[in-house]
Amino acid sequence: MKTVASTYNLQQIDSVASDILKQLESKGVVFNGDLGAGKTTLLIALLNPM
């Protein structure tokens, strides 16, 4: 399992999502973060291109 940590702001989310999609090595992904950290917003950005 590969662990990647990233810090970004809302204006960078589409770029971060694109980078994550390029690095995916499997179909299973786990997101961990505090309540209100933007996990759902990032997932929406990841799924929009599909």
C-alpha positions in Angstrom: 0.0 0.0 0.0 1.3 3.4 -1.0 0.7 6.4 1.4 0.6 9.9 0.1 0.0 13.0 2.2 -0.8 16.3 0.6 -1.7 19.8 1.7 -3.7 22.0 -0.7 -6.3 24.7 -0.9 -9.7 24.8 -2.6 -8.3 26.6 -5.7 -5.8 23.7 -6.2 -8.3 20.8 -5.8 -8.7 20.0 -9.5 -5.0 19.9 -10.0 -4.5 17.7 -6.9 -7.3 15.4 -8.0 -5.7 15.0 -11.5 -2.4 14.2 -9.8 -4.0 11.5 -7.6 -5.7 9.9 -10.6 -2.4 9.7 -12.4 -0.7 8.0 -9.4 -3.5 5.4 -8.7 -2.1 1.9 -8.7 -5.3 0.1 -7.5 -9.1 0.7 -7.3 -9.1 0.9 -3.5 -8.4 4.3 -2.0 -8.7 5.4 1.6 -9.1 9.1 2.6 -8.4 10.2 6.2 -8.9 13.6 7.6 -10.6 15.7 10.2 -14.3 16.7 9.9 -14.5 19.5 7.4 -11.1 18.9 5.9 -12.5 18.6 2.4 -12.5 14.8 1.8 -15.9 14.9 0.1 -14.9 17.9 -2.0 -11.8 16.0 -3.1 -13.8 12.9 -4.0 -16.2 15.0 -6.1 -13.2 16.5 -7.9 -11.9 13.0 -8.5 -15.2 11.7 -9.9 -16.1 14.6 -12.1 -13.8 13.6 -15.0 -15.3 10.1 -15.1 
